[in-house]
């Protein structure tokens, strides 16, 4: 299992865990990637958190949505709805993102079904997040749970696949590169 640790600020706040404590837990679990997600803070706070994580962590650091902060991390992860806020045509949205973050940075997007995975194959991405695998406490707007179908859908991707949504360390997949785990690391 290769670990992609999801550092969600709401989760940290709810559990009373600092960013420093989360990074320590992620490092103890050999996380290759940390994604910092904060849907409620202003850009200055997100920047401050990215700087703090970078001081503590030498692996890949991804920011969720805040692509204007690309200089403080190694890449950006964007959800389907956030892509459509950039441009209704997700092909154009990805081209816009690439023009901002450049080709030397990581770009990943969320996918939720086979149609979105196949569509992502035509995009200039480094990876996709696919899920939700099962229900999760870190995201409230899950439209569907893929369960065991996740691995079959993952096989359709030409990009690396990160399983998202309720993934546990002990889960096994044939076509998934990364397990994205947030709350499972700190419970």
Secondary structure as UniProt FT lines:
FT   STRAND          2..8
FT   HELIX           9..15
FT   HELIX           19..28
FT   TURN            29..30
FT   STRAND          33..37
FT   HELIX           43..56
FT   STRAND          60..64
FT   HELIX           67..72
FT   STRAND          75..78
FT   HELIX           80..86
FT   HELIX           90..101
FT   TURN            103..104
FT   STRAND          106..111
FT   HELIX           114..120
FT   TURN            121..122
FT   STRAND          127..131
FT   TURN            147..148
FT   HELIX           149..154
FT   TURN            155..156
FT   STRAND          160..164
FT   TURN            169..170
FT   STRAND          178..181
FT   HELIX           183..186
//
